[in-house]
Amino acid sequence: MKSRLVLAVVVVCLAMAQAGWAQWSSNPAINLPLADKPNNDQVQPKLKALPNNQWYVSWFDSDPSSPPPVGYDVYYQHLSSGGVERFPHDGRMIADLSNTSTEDYGLDVDTSGNALLAFLDTREGANQQVTAVRMSPNGTPLWGPGGVQLTRDNLGHYSPKIAGTSDGGIVVAWSEDAGTGTDVLLQKLDSNGNFVWSSPVVFQESNYSLFLSDLHAADNGSVIVSWVREQGFEGNKQLRANKVSATGQKLWGAKNVDIFDQGSLQFGNFPTFISDGNGGAIFAWYTSSPTLQCYAQHIRANGQAAFPQNGAPVSTNTVNVRVSPSVSYRASTDETFVFWTEEDSNQFFNGVSGQKFDKAGNSMWGATGLVVVPLGPMNMTETFVENAQMGTGALVMWVNSPSYGMDTIRATRISGQGKVVCQTFQVSSAPATKYGLVLSEAPSGMAAVAWADNRIGNNSIYIQNVNTNCSLGQ
């Protein structure tokens, strides 16, 4: 009798444990909330997949009931491969700040699987300084509760980024006011948080302002950094990049690499890029001048452009316009995938389109690309387009909005041949205002997307997985 009772208890415990393991939602109407405190403003998520198919997610949280001064605090969460929250629900606070607004910040992972974050910090005084933190998978602040402060001055600092390098180091980049313009600075830290370079690597240009755009690790302990170059409010906004070695040398030359130097980026647009896994990078951006158009470029490890100068246009259609591209890369075939919001010339109707480029930047899905969602109808918008590699092609995701506050997130899977593998399906069907999508793929092939969503009446952070067969959950 006793043995039967013990067996029954074991079975019940195993059943409860199994129920707890699978936290990814299989219902698009009930996505997994990571931070959903009532009345808080929880925004700007970032998402990073780990080599073991686990995830880090970070965000800002402004709690009106916290002791003054109220600000946007930095939080993060560690998720298992099954979507189980490793920290208490609503995440672990990294920094209690008094910032009254948010700027971009950085999230990455080091070679030991620790979370790396860089952000603007007000804990040392009214002037925002650049701080970096290294957090263990169990939530321990490895550089102490205050992290490492990269700046200690009265200058303006903006939108820091962070990258874990292949040699176990960490590089932090930021923009900083200097004289008549703004410079981009980089500093390398070792695993203990000590400065590696005797002084920061500086990118500057007389009478120009340089604003950090993105930063990622490359090969042999190096990083690739990009920035937007402008001369005054009315001047053209152009895109530049360089590669910095483990010892702080500018590997792509003193004159940098011109990613885009004809026309202008959209004002306020700071294009991201992705690593090609072989020491190079793939860029995608859209222009406002001479027209709204999306481009892609692949810069090889040696700084040479694989695509034509100023990038390959995603479409030759001169009737419509294009904005907000998302890029992914398939290293095994040296193919670049770009998806974007397609609009009519008056920007009344929009849809979703995509293009695949070969290793030389030749269009593989026709001169005008692949239509994923046709234009229209009036007032139906398709925005925040993202894509990630899946199979031989890509998982494409976007926000569909039939009216204000009624957004849903939809997705489809496209093969490398431009064929539909999965018809359009719902990732998040709960109607709400949704924005700030960040999509990433795990080594297993599964993808996850995190976003901000006001379905409970205030902005909260949600996440949802998508399997390779386009199902949700386990």
N, C-alpha and C positions, 0 to 999 in steps of 0.2 A: 504493500500500500504506500509506504514511504517513497519507494523508488518511482512509483507512478506519479506521485505528487511532485517530486523533484523534476521529473521529465516534463510534466505539464507546465511548471513554472519556467523551465528552460525554453520550451516552445513559445510561451507567451512573451518572454523577454526577447527572444530572437525576432518574433513578429513585430514587436514594438521597435526594436533597433532598426529593422529593415525599413519600417515606415519612416523612421527618422533620418535614415541615410539619404533617401531620395527626396530632395527638397526642390529640385527644378519642377516648375508647374507644367502640367500637360494641357492645361486649359488656358487659351489666350486671353480669356476674360479675367483670369486670376494670376497675374504675373508675380514673381517673387519680389516682395518689397525689401529693400535694404535699409532705408531710412525713411520712415513715415510718421514722424512725430507731428501731431496736430499743431497747427499754427506756425510751425517752423518753415523757413525758406531753405530747402535742401536742393542744391543746384550743382551744375557743372561736373558731372561724373567723368571719370577716366577709368579705363579698363585695361588690364594687362594679364595675358595668359602666362602661366608658368610651365616649365618643361614637363612637370608631372600632371598636366591637365587640370591643375588648380588655377585659381584666379585671385588677383588683387583688384579691388575697386576703391576709388577715392572720390571725395566730393567736398563741397563747402556746405556748412550748416549754420544758419543764423537763428538762434533761439531767443525770442522776445522776452522770455521769462527768466533768462540767465542774469546774473548780477551785471550791472553796467560797468564799463561801456559794452553794449551789445555789438557783436561783430560777426563776420563770417569765419567760423572756425574750420580747421582742416580735420577731416575724418577719413578713416579707411576701414575696409573689411577684407577678410581672407575667406575665400570660399573653397570648399573641397570640390573634387571633380563632379560630385553628385549635387552640388549646389548647397551644401550645408554651411551655414555661417559658423566660422571658427571663433569669432568674437561675439559678445552680446549683441543682440539685435539693435539696430541703429548705429552700429559701428563703434570704433575706438577713436577717441579724440587724440589728435597728434599735437595740435597747437590751439590754444584759446586766444583768439585774436580780437582786435577792435576795428578791423577793416569794415568800412560801411558799404563797400562795393567789392566786386571781385574782378580780378584779371586772370589771364591764363596762368597756368602753373604746370609742373612736370611730375609725371609718375613713370617709374621704370623698375627694373629688377636687376640685381647684381648677380654675379656668377655663383653666389652661395644661396640664391633664392630669397634674399631679403628685399623688402620693398624700399624703394628710393623715392623721395618726394622733395621738390623744391618749390618754394612759395614766398610771397612777400609777407614780411613779419613785422608786427607793431609792438611786440613784447619788450623791445629794447628802447622804446621811445616813440614819439609821434611820427618820425620819418620812417617810411617803409624800407626795411633792409631785406636782403636776400638770405634765406635760410635753407639749408638742406638737412634732411633727416634720413637715417637708415634704420628701418624697423624690421625686426625679426618676424618669421612666420607666426610666432606665438604672441606678438604684440610688444615685445621689449624694445625700447628706444636704445639702440646700440651706441648712439653718440650722445647719450644723456637726454634729459627732458627738454633741453633747449635746442638740441641739434648743433649744427655748425653754421655760424654766421659768416657769410662770404663778403659782406660789405659792412663798413662802419663809418658812414659819412653823411653829409647833408644833401647829397645829390639825389636826383630822381632815379628810381630803379623800376624796371618794367618786366613783366611776364617771363619769369625764369623757367628754364627747362633743365632736365637732368637725364643722364645716360650712364648705365652700368657698362663699363668697357670689358673687352674680352680678357684683359690681363688682371681682372679683379679690382680695378680702380673705378672711380666715379668722376664724371665731368659735369660741372654745372655751368650753364650759360645764362646770360641776362643782358638786357639793354640798360644803358646808363647815360644820363645827361652829361655832356662834356662840351664846354665852350659854346660854339654856335650850332652844334649838332648833337646827335646821339650816337654812341658807340655800342658795339657788341663785344662783350668780354666773356672769357672762358677761364675756369680754374679747375685743376684736377685735384682730387682728394684720394688718399689711400683708404684702406678698409677701416682704419682707426679714425678717419676724419681729419688727418693732417694734410696740409697743403703740399702737393707734390712739386708744383712749379713755383719758382722763386717769386714770380709776378704773373698776373693774368695774361693770357694771350688776348690781344686787342685787335679788333677790326674797326678801322675808322677811315673816313674820307673827308678831306677838307670841304666845308660848306655843304655837306650832305648829312642827313640823319639816317642811321642804320638801325632797323628795328628787328630784333630776333624773331625768326619765323619758326624754326624747328631744329631739333638736335637728336641724333641717333648714333649709337655705337657702330663702328665699322670693323675692319680687320686689324690684327696686331696691336690692339690696345688703343687704336685711333678712334676719332669721332668725326662725323660730318655735321656741319652746321650751316644753316641757311638764314638769310635775312632779306628784308624788304628795304630797298634803297630809295630815298626820296629827297627832293630839294624843295622844301616849302610845301604848304598845303595844296597849292595848285599844280605842283610839279608831278611828273610821271612817277608811278610807283613800280619799281622793277625788282627782279629776283636774282640774288647772287648766292653763291655757296663756296665753301672751302672744306678741306679735310685737314684735321690737326692730328699729328702723330702723338704717340704715347709720351714723348718728351717735349711736346709743345711746338713742334715745327709745322709750318703751313705747307702741306704737301702738294697743294694744287696751285702754288705760286703766289707771289705777292699781289698780283692783279686779280686773283680769285677767278671763279668760273662764272660766266654770264649765263644764267639759266634762261632769263627773259630780259631783253634790253631794247625791245622795239614796242612802243605803245605804253600802256599802263594797266596795272592790276586794278581791280575794283578797290575803292577806298575802304580801309579797314579790313581788307582781306590779307591774311598771313598764311600762305599755303603750307600744308604739312607735306612730308615726304616719307617714304618707307625705304628700308634697307633692302638691297638685292641679295644679301647673304654672302656676298663675295667681295666686299670692300667698296661697292658702289651704292648708288641710290636712284630711286625712281620718283620723279616729281609730277604733280598734276596741279594745274591752276586755271583760273579764268580771268579774262581781261575785260576792262570796260572801254578801252580805246585801242584800236579803232572801232571795235564792236564787242558785244558780249559773246565770247568764244572760249571753249575749253581746249587746253593743250596738255601734252605729256612729254616728258623727257627722261631718258635714262643716261646717267653719268656713270661711266665705268670706274673701276678702282683707281685708275691712273689719271682721272680727271677729264678723260676724253668723252665727248658726247656721242652716244650711239644713234640718236635721232637727229634730224636736221636742226640747225641753229634756230633758237627760239621755239623749239618743240614741234611736235607733230599735231596738227589740228584733228580733233576727234570726228569732225564732220565737214563736208564741203557744202552743205546746205546753206545758201546765203539768204533764204527767206526767214528762217527761224533763228533764234539766238539760244545760247547755252550758258548755264551757270553751275557753280558748286560741284565740281567733279570729285569723285572718290576713286582712288587707285589701288590696285592689288597686283601681285607679281607671282608668276609661276616659274621658279628657278629652273626646273628640270627641262623646260622647253624655251626658256628665255623669252617669255611672252608677258606683255603688260595689258591689264584690263582696266578700263576706265568707264564709269557710269556717272550720269549727271542728270540734272533737271533740264529738259528741253522745253522751250517756250516759243510762242508765236512772236512776231516782230513787235507787237504791242504789249506783250507780256500779260495778256488776258487769259490765255489757255496754256496749260503746261502738262507735261508727261515725263516719262523716264526713258532714257536711251542709253546705249552702251557701245563700246568699241574695243576691239582687240588689236594690239600691235605686235608685229614680229620683232626680232632682235634689232632690226634697222629702222623701226618706226613706220613700217608700211601697214596700212589699214587692212585688216583681215576680215572684217564684217561689212564690207562694202564701203563706198565713199561717204555715205551719210550715216553709217552705223546701224545698230540693231534697235528697233523699237520694242521696248519692254512694256510701257504703258502709253497708248496713243494720247495726243493732245485732247484736252477737254474732259468733260463739259465745262461751261462757264462756272466760275466760283469753286470748282473742284481743284484743289492744289495738291501737287506731289513734290514734297520737299525733303530735306535732310537725307539725301540719297547716300547710302554707304554700300560698300561691297567688300567681301573677304573671299579668299580662295577656298574652293570646295570641289573636290574631284578634279576633273580636267578643266573646269571653268570657275564660276563664281556664284556665291550666294549674294543676291542683291536685295537691299532692304530700303524702305522709304516710309515717310509719314504721309498718309492720305487724309486730307481734310475736306469734307463736304461743306462744313460751315464752322464758324468760330467755336472752339471748345469741344469739338466732336471728332478730334483726331483719332486715328487708329494707325498701327504699324503693320505694314504688309511686306511680303517678301516673295521671291521666286528664286529658283535655281536654274542657271544657264550653263550648258556644257561648253567646252572649248570650241565646238563647232557652231556655237550660236543657237543651239536648239534648247527648247524648254524641257528641263528635266522634271521640274515640279511646277505645276500651275500655281498662280498667285494664291497665297494663303495668309491667314492672319497670324501675326506674332503677338500683337496686343490689341484686343478688340474692345477693351473698356474705353468708352468715349471720354476724352479729356484733352487738354492742351499738352502736347508732347513735343519735346525738342532736345537738342544736345545729344543725339544718338552717337554712341561709340561702339563699333563692331570689331570683334577680333576672333581669330580662330585658334583653337588649341591643337597641340600636336596630334591628338587623336582624330582630328578632322571635324569635330564638333565646333560650332561657333556659339558665341554669346553676344548679346547686345545689352547695354545699359543706357538709361536715359532719365530725364526729369519729366514728371507727370503730375498733374494737379487733380487727379480723380477724387481725392479726399477733401478737396477745397483749398489746399496749399501745395506748393511744389514738394514732391517727394522723389526718391530715387528707387527705380525698379530695374530688374535684370531678368532676361529670359534666354534660355539656351535654344538652339536649333540643331537637330541631328542631321546627319548626312542624307537621310531619307526625307528631310523636311518636316519631320514630326517634332513635337515639343516634349520636354520631360525626359524620363528614363526610357 
